[in-house]
Amino acid sequence: MANLKMALNAACCAALLLFAAPARADITIGVALPQTGPVASIGDQVLNGAKAAAADINAAGGINGQPLVLDVQDDACDPRQAVSVANLFTQRGVGLIAGHVCSGASLAASNVYAENGDVMVTPASNTAKLTDRGLAGIFRVCGRDDDQGKLDAEVIAQRFPKAKIALLHDNTAFSRGLADATRAGLLEKGINVTIFDAVTAGDFDFSAIIARLKSEGIQLAYYGGYHKEMGALVRQSAEQGFRGQWMGTSGIATSEFAHIAGPASEGVLMTFNPDARLNPSAAKVVAGFREKGIEPEGFTMYGYAAVQVIALAAQSAHSAKPADVEAALKHDKFSSVLGDVSFNAKGDISSPGYVLYVWKDGKFIYAP
């Protein structure tokens, strides 16, 4: 009988301890990006950043004492697949998302997230339409295409005031949006565009458009699309005797562009977000990447920031519920690898800015 009482007492104590101990459920952030397809190298940058952020957050105790895990899904930079990924997150109860990367994918997926009350922070989608629609819970840590287009127009007007200009794009939301914004900026300055035309994404024989650039005497050729097509454009134009200046955008912010373009990449201009590697607040993170043999170029630090600000918002709200995280993102300021950031009523980052770069020795650096 005494043994029975002791067993019952032990069981009661164990039960009390079980109920008294705080639950340590994982907090999941969905990460949506292209792991396959033509933009996979940019997806790799974002994923490197997201994984590093999660590791650093967990090393510091997690979010409100709870471990952070990432649910990584491939959207292949395709709007339809992005919707499938968004629906998958919804089914799994994942309401905090770092992604997507491509503007078309973000536009499509954001409808699902807004409908379900989720929070999405994109590290790379710059189409103005994403936040201009006023959908709840949609944020970005990168800049907008209309702001980037303004800088593109200013650079062209200042550096090539009398040049014959060609603006090329690939008809995607990202590329066409940048080309449209750049043309609008040039027209405001009284500068006409000689060629405004599209190439086909995935094409790699650009002989016809290069022949047109040459025949019409183009001196500045701008492409608003991604690195694979522009790498081929730049390489083939050099091979075919086109000597005009090439200019690209954030879509070529990967060393893969220089690998494709070869020596012809030297001197190519590019506009992109500020180099987060230079922020004092990012120094420790950058050093950590380099110790692992990873150069955090391009969107790497923006992928880190997307996960980081979600975690900081959840920490500030003392809750990982999407509605609470959204409220914190709207009203708080966060110390991140991008510096001190906040978001306006639309969900755009407070002051991302854009910078002019030049490709030199296979890398992009601030242009003089």
PAKOL-57057 format. One record per residue (C-alpha): residue number from 1; residue in one letter; x negated, y negated, z. Coordinates in nm, 4 decimals, always signed. Layout:
N
+-----+-----+----------+----------+----------+
!   n ! res !        u !        v !        w !
+-----+-----+----------+----------+----------+
! NUM !   A !        X !        Y !        Z !
...
+-----+-----+----------+----------+----------+
//
This chain:
368
+-----+-----+----------+----------+----------+
!   n ! res !        u !        v !        w !
+-----+-----+----------+----------+----------+
!   1 !   M !  +0.0000 !  +0.0000 !  +0.0000 !
!   2 !   A !  -0.2840 !  -0.2378 !  +0.0879 !
!   3 !   N !  -0.4489 !  -0.1624 !  -0.2457 !
!   4 !   L !  -0.1215 !  -0.2377 !  -0.4250 !
!   5 !   K !  -0.0929 !  -0.5765 !  -0.2477 !
!   6 !   M !  -0.4492 !  -0.6628 !  -0.3423 !
!   7 !   A !  -0.3828 !  -0.5736 !  -0.7049 !
!   8 !   L !  -0.0655 !  -0.7860 !  -0.7085 !
!   9 !   N !  -0.2473 !  -1.0810 !  -0.5527 !
!  10 !   A !  -0.5269 !  -1.0539 !  -0.8075 !
!  11 !   A !  -0.2748 !  -1.0419 !  -1.0916 !
!  12 !   C !  -0.0934 !  -1.3488 !  -0.9560 !
!  13 !   C !  -0.4192 !  -1.5421 !  -0.9257 !
!  14 !   A !  -0.5164 !  -1.4479 !  -1.2793 !
!  15 !   A !  -0.1783 !  -1.5613 !  -1.4080 !
!  16 !   L !  -0.2071 !  -1.8932 !  -1.2245 !
!  17 !   L !  -0.5539 !  -1.9504 !  -1.3671 !
!  18 !   L !  -0.4246 !  -1.8647 !  -1.7137 !
!  19 !   F !  -0.1492 !  -2.1224 !  -1.6939 !
!  20 !   A !  -0.3730 !  -2.3842 !  -1.5313 !
!  21 !   A !  -0.6493 !  -2.3616 !  -1.7942 !
!  22 !   P !  -0.6062 !  -2.6083 !  -2.0811 !
!  23 !   A !  -0.5484 !  -2.4514 !  -2.4215 !
!  24 !   R !  -0.8405 !  -2.4886 !  -2.6609 !
!  25 !   A !  -0.6719 !  -2.4521 !  -2.9959 !
!  26 !   D !  -0.8773 !  -2.5458 !  -3.2998 !
!  27 !   I !  -0.8005 !  -2.8694 !  -3.4808 !
!  28 !   T !  -0.8016 !  -2.8110 !  -3.8537 !
!  29 !   I !  -0.8827 !  -3.0677 !  -4.1213 !
!  30 !   G !  -0.8101 !  -2.9640 !  -4.4770 !
!  31 !   V !  -1.0799 !  -3.0491 !  -4.7290 !
!  32 !   A !  -0.9616 !  -3.0689 !  -5.0897 !
!  33 !   L !  -1.2166 !  -3.1141 !  -5.3663 !
!  34 !   P !  -1.3402 !  -2.9663 !  -5.6946 !
!  35 !   Q !  -1.5582 !  -2.6623 !  -5.6360 !
!  36 !   T !  -1.5141 !  -2.5496 !  -5.9959 !
!  37 !   G !  -1.4810 !  -2.7391 !  -6.3214 !
!  38 !   P !  -1.6775 !  -3.0288 !  -6.4713 !
!  39 !   V !  -1.6827 !  -3.2425 !  -6.1537 !
!  40 !   A !  -1.7947 !  -2.9655 !  -5.9173 !
!  41 !   S !  -2.1289 !  -3.1349 !  -5.8480 !
!  42 !   I !  -1.9479 !  -3.4366 !  -5.7012 !
!  43 !   G !  -1.7301 !  -3.1954 !  -5.5041 !
!  44 !   D !  -2.0514 !  -3.0427 !  -5.3691 !
!  45 !   Q !  -2.1617 !  -3.3850 !  -5.2446 !
!  46 !   V !  -1.8334 !  -3.4380 !  -5.0615 !
!  47 !   L !  -1.8381 !  -3.0869 !  -4.9145 !
!  48 !   N !  -2.1934 !  -3.1310 !  -4.7854 !
!  49 !   G !  -2.0785 !  -3.4481 !  -4.6131 !
!  50 !   A !  -1.7628 !  -3.2930 !  -4.4692 !
!  51 !   K !  -1.9473 !  -2.9896 !  -4.3305 !
!  52 !   A !  -2.2149 !  -3.2070 !  -4.1711 !
!  53 !   A !  -1.9504 !  -3.4278 !  -4.0097 !
!  54 !   A !  -1.7690 !  -3.1257 !  -3.8665 !
!  55 !   A !  -2.0940 !  -2.9830 !  -3.7288 !
!  56 !   D !  -2.1878 !  -3.3141 !  -3.5659 !
!  57 !   I !  -1.8388 !  -3.3610 !  -3.4199 !
!  58 !   N !  -1.8415 !  -3.0118 !  -3.2694 !
!  59 !   A !  -2.1915 !  -3.0603 !  -3.1331 !
!  60 !   A !  -2.0602 !  -3.3693 !  -2.9517 !
!  61 !   G !  -1.7711 !  -3.1762 !  -2.7950 !
!  62 !   G !  -1.5139 !  -3.1597 !  -3.0740 !
!  63 !   I !  -1.1996 !  -3.3708 !  -3.0980 !
!  64 !   N !  -1.0526 !  -3.4374 !  -2.7534 !
!  65 !   G !  -1.2474 !  -3.1342 !  -2.6345 !
!  66 !   Q !  -1.1086 !  -2.9071 !  -2.9046 !
!  67 !   P !  -1.3206 !  -2.7483 !  -3.1795 !
!  68 !   L !  -1.2870 !  -2.8820 !  -3.5329 !
!  69 !   V !  -1.2611 !  -2.6383 !  -3.8219 !
!  70 !   L !  -1.2416 !  -2.7138 !  -4.1928 !
!  71 !   D !  -1.0020 !  -2.5468 !  -4.4342 !
!  72 !   V !  -1.1744 !  -2.5998 !  -4.7705 !
!  73 !   Q !  -0.9720 !  -2.5627 !  -5.0904 !
!  74 !   D !  -1.0672 !  -2.6031 !  -5.4558 !
!  75 !   D !  -0.8439 !  -2.8291 !  -5.6676 !
!  76 !   A !  -1.0772 !  -2.8189 !  -5.9724 !
!  77 !   C !  -1.0054 !  -3.1908 !  -6.0247 !
!  78 !   D !  -0.6708 !  -3.0839 !  -6.1717 !
!  79 !   P !  -0.3442 !  -3.2527 !  -6.0656 !
!  80 !   R !  -0.1403 !  -2.9310 !  -6.0839 !
!  81 !   Q !  -0.3899 !  -2.7356 !  -5.8788 !
!  82 !   A !  -0.4079 !  -3.0280 !  -5.6357 !
!  83 !   V !  -0.0335 !  -2.9982 !  -5.5753 !
!  84 !   S !  -0.0772 !  -2.6257 !  -5.5106 !
!  85 !   V !  -0.3505 !  -2.7028 !  -5.2578 !
!  86 !   A !  -0.1318 !  -2.9652 !  -5.0884 !
!  87 !   N !  +0.1559 !  -2.7176 !  -5.0631 !
!  88 !   L !  -0.0807 !  -2.4564 !  -4.9205 !
!  89 !   F !  -0.1923 !  -2.6980 !  -4.6482 !
!  90 !   T !  +0.1723 !  -2.7707 !  -4.5690 !
!  91 !   Q !  +0.2497 !  -2.3995 !  -4.5396 !
!  92 !   R !  -0.0460 !  -2.3537 !  -4.3052 !
!  93 !   G !  +0.0539 !  -2.6516 !  -4.0920 !
!  94 !   V !  -0.2589 !  -2.8472 !  -4.1837 !
!  95 !   G !  -0.1517 !  -3.2105 !  -4.1632 !
!  96 !   L !  -0.4903 !  -3.3870 !  -4.1702 !
!  97 !   I !  -0.6667 !  -3.3860 !  -4.5069 !
!  98 !   A !  -1.0038 !  -3.5189 !  -4.6221 !
!  99 !   G !  -0.9604 !  -3.5395 !  -4.9979 !
! 100 !   H !  -0.8930 !  -3.5285 !  -5.2778 !
! 101 !   V !  -1.1835 !  -3.6439 !  -5.4976 !
! 102 !   C !  -1.0480 !  -3.7092 !  -5.8477 !
! 103 !   S !  -0.7909 !  -3.9867 !  -5.8826 !
! 104 !   G !  -0.5431 !  -3.7759 !  -6.0804 !
! 105 !   A !  -0.5591 !  -3.5014 !  -5.8182 !
! 106 !   S !  -0.5108 !  -3.7505 !  -5.5347 !
! 107 !   L !  -0.2145 !  -3.9164 !  -5.7045 !
! 108 !   A !  -0.0375 !  -3.5830 !  -5.7456 !
! 109 !   A !  -0.1195 !  -3.4384 !  -5.4028 !
! 110 !   S !  -0.0432 !  -3.7573 !  -5.2110 !
! 111 !   N !  +0.3248 !  -3.7251 !  -5.2982 !
! 112 !   V !  +0.3337 !  -3.3916 !  -5.1135 !
! 113 !   Y !  +0.1460 !  -3.5266 !  -4.8122 !
! 114 !   A !  +0.3644 !  -3.8363 !  -4.7813 !
! 115 !   E !  +0.6814 !  -3.6269 !  -4.8081 !
! 116 !   N !  +0.5638 !  -3.4027 !  -4.5250 !
! 117 !   G !  +0.4305 !  -3.6759 !  -4.2967 !
! 118 !   D !  +0.0665 !  -3.5710 !  -4.3391 !
! 119 !   V !  -0.2464 !  -3.7885 !  -4.3402 !
! 120 !   M !  -0.4833 !  -3.7939 !  -4.6366 !
! 121 !   V !  -0.8171 !  -3.9788 !  -4.6442 !
! 122 !   T !  -0.9881 !  -3.9652 !  -4.9830 !
! 123 !   P !  -1.3641 !  -4.0142 !  -5.0039 !
! 124 !   A !  -1.3732 !  -4.0887 !  -5.3749 !
! 125 !   S !  -1.0406 !  -4.1626 !  -5.5515 !
! 126 !   N !  -1.0459 !  -4.5272 !  -5.6547 !
! 127 !   T !  -0.7329 !  -4.5660 !  -5.8667 !
! 128 !   A !  -0.5411 !  -4.8685 !  -5.7388 !
! 129 !   K !  -0.2123 !  -4.6812 !  -5.7886 !
! 130 !   L !  -0.2951 !  -4.4448 !  -5.5041 !
! 131 !   T !  -0.2403 !  -4.7015 !  -5.2308 !
! 132 !   D !  -0.0350 !  -4.9567 !  -5.4249 !
! 133 !   R !  +0.2669 !  -4.7222 !  -5.4165 !
! 134 !   G !  +0.3046 !  -4.7769 !  -5.0426 !
! 135 !   L !  +0.3128 !  -4.4092 !  -4.9466 !
! 136 !   A !  +0.2766 !  -4.3418 !  -4.5760 !
! 137 !   G !  -0.0369 !  -4.1712 !  -4.4474 !
! 138 !   I !  -0.2601 !  -4.2312 !  -4.7522 !
! 139 !   F !  -0.6036 !  -4.3864 !  -4.6933 !
! 140 !   R !  -0.9398 !  -4.4130 !  -4.8681 !
! 141 !   V !  -1.2950 !  -4.4821 !  -4.7528 !
! 142 !   C !  -1.4121 !  -4.5752 !  -5.1039 !
! 143 !   G !  -1.3240 !  -4.8819 !  -5.3108 !
! 144 !   R !  -1.0547 !  -4.9502 !  -5.5721 !
! 145 !   D !  -1.0900 !  -4.9364 !  -5.9490 !
! 146 !   D !  -0.9608 !  -5.2918 !  -5.9960 !
! 147 !   D !  -1.2386 !  -5.4213 !  -5.7696 !
! 148 !   Q !  -1.4962 !  -5.2102 !  -5.9491 !
! 149 !   G !  -1.3667 !  -5.3318 !  -6.2844 !
! 150 !   K !  -1.4111 !  -5.6918 !  -6.1707 !
! 151 !   L !  -1.7777 !  -5.6266 !  -6.0944 !
! 152 !   D !  -1.8224 !  -5.4427 !  -6.4241 !
! 153 !   A !  -1.6823 !  -5.7440 !  -6.6095 !
! 154 !   E !  -1.9000 !  -5.9853 !  -6.4121 !
! 155 !   V !  -2.2142 !  -5.7845 !  -6.4851 !
! 156 !   I !  -2.1369 !  -5.7658 !  -6.8557 !
! 157 !   A !  -2.0504 !  -6.1367 !  -6.8758 !
! 158 !   Q !  -2.3645 !  -6.2441 !  -6.6891 !
! 159 !   R !  -2.6173 !  -6.0060 !  -6.8404 !
! 160 !   F !  -2.4757 !  -5.9601 !  -7.1896 !
! 161 !   P !  -2.2764 !  -6.2786 !  -7.2587 !
! 162 !   K !  -2.2946 !  -6.2578 !  -7.6373 !
! 163 !   A !  -2.3043 !  -5.8821 !  -7.6833 !
! 164 !   K !  -2.0604 !  -5.6815 !  -7.8921 !
! 165 !   I !  -1.8929 !  -5.4536 !  -7.6393 !
! 166 !   A !  -1.7444 !  -5.1038 !  -7.6513 !
! 167 !   L !  -1.5360 !  -4.9748 !  -7.3607 !
! 168 !   L !  -1.4849 !  -4.5978 !  -7.3672 !
! 169 !   H !  -1.2821 !  -4.3735 !  -7.1354 !
! 170 !   D !  -1.1393 !  -4.0195 !  -7.1293 !
! 171 !   N !  -0.7705 !  -4.1024 !  -7.0614 !
! 172 !   T !  -0.7766 !  -3.9670 !  -6.7052 !
! 173 !   A !  -0.6344 !  -4.1838 !  -6.4248 !
! 174 !   F !  -0.9868 !  -4.2502 !  -6.2983 !
! 175 !   S !  -1.1543 !  -4.3309 !  -6.6280 !
! 176 !   R !  -0.8717 !  -4.5199 !  -6.7980 !
! 177 !   G !  -0.8081 !  -4.7234 !  -6.4839 !
! 178 !   L !  -1.1691 !  -4.8418 !  -6.4738 !
! 179 !   A !  -1.1788 !  -4.9226 !  -6.8445 !
! 180 !   D !  -0.8497 !  -5.1140 !  -6.8225 !
! 181 !   A !  -0.9702 !  -5.3125 !  -6.5206 !
! 182 !   T !  -1.2987 !  -5.3959 !  -6.6916 !
! 183 !   R !  -1.1241 !  -5.5089 !  -7.0108 !
! 184 !   A !  -0.8848 !  -5.7255 !  -6.8070 !
! 185 !   G !  -1.1784 !  -5.8854 !  -6.6276 !
! 186 !   L !  -1.3561 !  -5.9583 !  -6.9545 !
! 187 !   L !  -1.0449 !  -6.1065 !  -7.1146 !
! 188 !   E !  -1.0062 !  -6.3388 !  -6.8138 !
! 189 !   K !  -1.3540 !  -6.4655 !  -6.8949 !
! 190 !   G !  -1.2661 !  -6.5147 !  -7.2608 !
! 191 !   I !  -1.4749 !  -6.2180 !  -7.3744 !
! 192 !   N !  -1.3282 !  -5.9893 !  -7.6386 !
! 193 !   V !  -1.3968 !  -5.6172 !  -7.6622 !
! 194 !   T !  -1.4916 !  -5.4839 !  -8.0052 !
! 195 !   I !  -1.4078 !  -5.1183 !  -7.9365 !
! 196 !   F !  -1.1660 !  -4.9834 !  -7.6760 !
! 197 !   D !  -1.1262 !  -4.6118 !  -7.7355 !
! 198 !   A !  -1.1001 !  -4.2702 !  -7.5735 !
! 199 !   V !  -1.3151 !  -3.9609 !  -7.5996 !
! 200 !   T !  -1.1939 !  -3.6151 !  -7.5041 !
! 201 !   A !  -1.2987 !  -3.4895 !  -7.1613 !
! 202 !   G !  -1.4890 !  -3.1655 !  -7.2087 !
! 203 !   D !  -1.6176 !  -3.2606 !  -7.5538 !
! 204 !   F !  -1.9919 !  -3.2626 !  -7.5998 !
! 205 !   D !  -2.0359 !  -3.3602 !  -7.9631 !
! 206 !   F !  -2.0048 !  -3.7365 !  -7.9802 !
! 207 !   S !  -2.1497 !  -3.7927 !  -8.3252 !
! 208 !   A !  -1.8361 !  -3.9655 !  -8.4543 !
! 209 !   I !  -1.8098 !  -4.2254 !  -8.1787 !
! 210 !   I !  -2.1856 !  -4.2860 !  -8.1820 !
! 211 !   A !  -2.1710 !  -4.3475 !  -8.5579 !
! 212 !   R !  -1.8951 !  -4.6016 !  -8.4924 !
! 213 !   L !  -2.1006 !  -4.7743 !  -8.2216 !
! 214 !   K !  -2.3849 !  -4.8091 !  -8.4689 !
! 215 !   S !  -2.1737 !  -4.9207 !  -8.7635 !
! 216 !   E !  -1.9992 !  -5.1925 !  -8.5617 !
! 217 !   G !  -2.3219 !  -5.3234 !  -8.4110 !
! 218 !   I !  -2.2320 !  -5.2497 !  -8.0489 !
! 219 !   Q !  -2.4891 !  -5.3837 !  -7.8037 !
! 220 !   L !  -2.3257 !  -5.2810 !  -7.4747 !
! 221 !   A !  -2.1491 !  -4.9446 !  -7.4484 !
! 222 !   Y !  -1.9524 !  -4.8745 !  -7.1306 !
! 223 !   Y !  -1.8101 !  -4.5380 !  -7.0322 !
! 224 !   G !  -1.5666 !  -4.5073 !  -6.7434 !
! 225 !   G !  -1.5679 !  -4.1286 !  -6.7129 !
! 226 !   Y !  -1.7731 !  -3.8561 !  -6.5511 !
! 227 !   H !  -2.1382 !  -3.7582 !  -6.5650 !
! 228 !   K !  -2.1239 !  -3.4613 !  -6.8022 !
! 229 !   E !  -1.9674 !  -3.6509 !  -7.0908 !
! 230 !   M !  -2.1720 !  -3.9632 !  -7.0291 !
! 231 !   G !  -2.4933 !  -3.7651 !  -7.0007 !
! 232 !   A !  -2.4217 !  -3.6175 !  -7.3432 !
! 233 !   L !  -2.3222 !  -3.9577 !  -7.4836 !
! 234 !   V !  -2.6442 !  -4.1205 !  -7.3665 !
! 235 !   R !  -2.8686 !  -3.8353 !  -7.4803 !
! 236 !   Q !  -2.7049 !  -3.8021 !  -7.8224 !
! 237 !   S !  -2.6960 !  -4.1780 !  -7.8817 !
! 238 !   A !  -3.0727 !  -4.1927 !  -7.8267 !
! 239 !   E !  -3.1228 !  -3.8983 !  -8.0618 !
! 240 !   Q !  -2.9038 !  -4.0613 !  -8.3257 !
! 241 !   G !  -3.0699 !  -4.4020 !  -8.3115 !
! 242 !   F !  -2.8181 !  -4.6082 !  -8.1143 !
! 243 !   R !  -3.0237 !  -4.8622 !  -7.9188 !
! 244 !   G !  -2.7547 !  -5.0454 !  -7.7246 !
! 245 !   Q !  -2.7365 !  -5.0685 !  -7.3457 !
! 246 !   W !  -2.5281 !  -4.8015 !  -7.1711 !
! 247 !   M !  -2.3295 !  -4.8723 !  -6.8557 !
! 248 !   G !  -2.1410 !  -4.6241 !  -6.6373 !
! 249 !   T !  -1.9443 !  -4.6129 !  -6.3147 !
! 250 !   S !  -1.9105 !  -4.4090 !  -5.9956 !
! 251 !   G !  -1.8256 !  -4.1037 !  -6.2061 !
! 252 !   I !  -2.1966 !  -4.0574 !  -6.2866 !
! 253 !   A !  -2.3290 !  -4.0932 !  -5.9299 !
! 254 !   T !  -2.4994 !  -3.7547 !  -5.9322 !
! 255 !   S !  -2.8508 !  -3.6529 !  -6.0345 !
! 256 !   E !  -2.6888 !  -3.4108 !  -6.2760 !
! 257 !   F !  -2.6281 !  -3.7104 !  -6.5054 !
! 258 !   A !  -3.0027 !  -3.7645 !  -6.5436 !
! 259 !   H !  -3.0580 !  -3.3918 !  -6.6025 !
! 260 !   I !  -2.8114 !  -3.4012 !  -6.8922 !
! 261 !   A !  -2.9173 !  -3.7359 !  -7.0397 !
! 262 !   G !  -3.2881 !  -3.6650 !  -7.0025 !
! 263 !   P !  -3.5325 !  -3.9524 !  -7.0619 !
! 264 !   A !  -3.2503 !  -4.1569 !  -7.2172 !
! 265 !   S !  -3.1041 !  -4.2044 !  -6.8671 !
! 266 !   E !  -3.3828 !  -4.4500 !  -6.7901 !
! 267 !   G !  -3.2381 !  -4.7999 !  -6.7630 !
! 268 !   V !  -2.8712 !  -4.6981 !  -6.7727 !
! 269 !   L !  -2.6640 !  -4.9310 !  -6.5524 !
! 270 !   M !  -2.3984 !  -4.8077 !  -6.3116 !
! 271 !   T !  -2.1588 !  -4.9603 !  -6.0594 !
! 272 !   F !  -2.0869 !  -4.7634 !  -5.7441 !
! 273 !   N !  -2.0032 !  -4.7991 !  -5.3755 !
! 274 !   P !  -2.2775 !  -4.9386 !  -5.1506 !
! 275 !   D !  -2.5494 !  -4.6851 !  -5.0695 !
! 276 !   A !  -2.4423 !  -4.5569 !  -4.7276 !
! 277 !   R !  -2.7855 !  -4.4022 !  -4.6773 !
! 278 !   L !  -2.9139 !  -4.7532 !  -4.6064 !
! 279 !   N !  -2.6726 !  -4.8219 !  -4.3173 !
! 280 !   P !  -2.8479 !  -4.8230 !  -3.9783 !
! 281 !   S !  -2.5469 !  -4.6350 !  -3.8378 !
! 282 !   A !  -2.6154 !  -4.3520 !  -4.0836 !
! 283 !   A !  -2.9886 !  -4.3130 !  -4.0174 !
! 284 !   K !  -2.9613 !  -4.0076 !  -3.7911 !
! 285 !   V !  -2.7166 !  -3.8337 !  -4.0246 !
! 286 !   V !  -2.9333 !  -3.9042 !  -4.3298 !
! 287 !   A !  -3.2389 !  -3.7693 !  -4.1485 !
! 288 !   G !  -3.0433 !  -3.4546 !  -4.0629 !
! 289 !   F !  -2.9589 !  -3.3947 !  -4.4267 !
! 290 !   R !  -3.3175 !  -3.4452 !  -4.5381 !
! 291 !   E !  -3.4460 !  -3.2050 !  -4.2735 !
! 292 !   K !  -3.2267 !  -2.9430 !  -4.4423 !
! 293 !   G !  -3.3602 !  -3.0329 !  -4.7874 !
! 294 !   I !  -3.0400 !  -3.2113 !  -4.8938 !
! 295 !   E !  -3.0526 !  -3.5618 !  -5.0356 !
! 296 !   P !  -2.7194 !  -3.7223 !  -4.9361 !
! 297 !   E !  -2.6726 !  -3.9084 !  -5.2643 !
! 298 !   G !  -2.3540 !  -4.0299 !  -5.4268 !
! 299 !   F !  -2.0373 !  -3.9384 !  -5.2380 !
! 300 !   T !  -2.2057 !  -3.7262 !  -4.9682 !
! 301 !   M !  -2.1806 !  -3.9903 !  -4.6974 !
! 302 !   Y !  -1.8288 !  -4.0788 !  -4.8082 !
! 303 !   G !  -1.7276 !  -3.7157 !  -4.7581 !
! 304 !   Y !  -1.8821 !  -3.7376 !  -4.4120 !
! 305 !   A !  -1.6929 !  -4.0608 !  -4.3419 !
! 306 !   A !  -1.3557 !  -3.9175 !  -4.4489 !
! 307 !   V !  -1.3795 !  -3.6400 !  -4.1890 !
! 308 !   Q !  -1.5392 !  -3.8725 !  -3.9351 !
! 309 !   V !  -1.2651 !  -4.1382 !  -3.9392 !
! 310 !   I !  -0.9914 !  -3.8738 !  -3.9095 !
! 311 !   A !  -1.1678 !  -3.7318 !  -3.6047 !
! 312 !   L !  -1.2249 !  -4.0762 !  -3.4545 !
! 313 !   A !  -0.8585 !  -4.1669 !  -3.5075 !
! 314 !   A !  -0.7464 !  -3.8449 !  -3.3380 !
! 315 !   Q !  -0.9880 !  -3.9155 !  -3.0537 !
! 316 !   S !  -0.8536 !  -4.2697 !  -3.0186 !
! 317 !   A !  -0.4927 !  -4.1504 !  -3.0265 !
! 318 !   H !  -0.5642 !  -3.8616 !  -2.7846 !
! 319 !   S !  -0.3679 !  -3.6546 !  -3.0341 !
! 320 !   A !  -0.4201 !  -3.4654 !  -3.3581 !
! 321 !   K !  -0.0584 !  -3.5091 !  -3.4658 !
! 322 !   P !  -0.0556 !  -3.6702 !  -3.8128 !
! 323 !   A !  +0.1797 !  -3.9513 !  -3.7055 !
! 324 !   D !  -0.0494 !  -4.0444 !  -3.4154 !
! 325 !   V !  -0.3621 !  -4.0241 !  -3.6330 !
! 326 !   E !  -0.1968 !  -4.2417 !  -3.8970 !
! 327 !   A !  -0.1073 !  -4.5064 !  -3.6382 !
! 328 !   A !  -0.4666 !  -4.5142 !  -3.5124 !
! 329 !   L !  -0.6064 !  -4.5414 !  -3.8652 !
! 330 !   K !  -0.3779 !  -4.8364 !  -3.9305 !
! 331 !   H !  -0.4609 !  -5.0302 !  -3.6159 !
! 332 !   D !  -0.8082 !  -4.9358 !  -3.4914 !
! 333 !   K !  -1.1629 !  -5.0089 !  -3.6040 !
! 334 !   F !  -1.4101 !  -4.7219 !  -3.6284 !
! 335 !   S !  -1.7873 !  -4.7064 !  -3.6033 !
! 336 !   S !  -1.8827 !  -4.4741 !  -3.8886 !
! 337 !   V !  -2.1692 !  -4.3853 !  -4.1199 !
! 338 !   L !  -2.0315 !  -4.6590 !  -4.3468 !
! 339 !   G !  -2.0582 !  -4.9138 !  -4.0656 !
! 340 !   D !  -1.7607 !  -5.0571 !  -3.8781 !
! 341 !   V !  -1.4515 !  -4.9852 !  -4.0876 !
! 342 !   S !  -1.0798 !  -5.0462 !  -4.0669 !
! 343 !   F !  -0.7917 !  -5.0119 !  -4.3099 !
! 344 !   N !  -0.5419 !  -5.2633 !  -4.4423 !
! 345 !   A !  -0.1670 !  -5.2133 !  -4.4611 !
! 346 !   K !  -0.2007 !  -5.0266 !  -4.7918 !
! 347 !   G !  -0.4589 !  -4.7830 !  -4.6577 !
! 348 !   D !  -0.7583 !  -4.9348 !  -4.8355 !
! 349 !   I !  -1.0853 !  -4.9622 !  -4.6464 !
! 350 !   S !  -1.1540 !  -5.3104 !  -4.5147 !
! 351 !   S !  -1.4559 !  -5.4110 !  -4.7221 !
! 352 !   P !  -1.6216 !  -5.1377 !  -4.9277 !
! 353 !   G !  -1.7515 !  -5.3579 !  -5.2093 !
! 354 !   Y !  -1.9330 !  -5.2388 !  -5.5185 !
! 355 !   V !  -2.2967 !  -5.2655 !  -5.6174 !
! 356 !   L !  -2.4876 !  -5.2578 !  -5.9456 !
! 357 !   Y !  -2.7402 !  -4.9763 !  -5.9820 !
! 358 !   V !  -2.9908 !  -4.8784 !  -6.2481 !
! 359 !   W !  -3.1157 !  -4.5292 !  -6.3275 !
! 360 !   K !  -3.4923 !  -4.4938 !  -6.2897 !
! 361 !   D !  -3.7025 !  -4.1781 !  -6.2774 !
! 362 !   G !  -3.3931 !  -3.9586 !  -6.2553 !
! 363 !   K !  -3.2395 !  -4.1483 !  -5.9608 !
! 364 !   F !  -3.0127 !  -4.4484 !  -5.9214 !
! 365 !   I !  -3.1338 !  -4.7475 !  -5.7231 !
! 366 !   Y !  -3.0022 !  -5.0994 !  -5.6660 !
! 367 !   A !  -3.0530 !  -5.3022 !  -5.9831 !
! 368 !   P !  -3.2806 !  -5.6059 !  -5.9596 !
+-----+-----+----------+----------+----------+
//
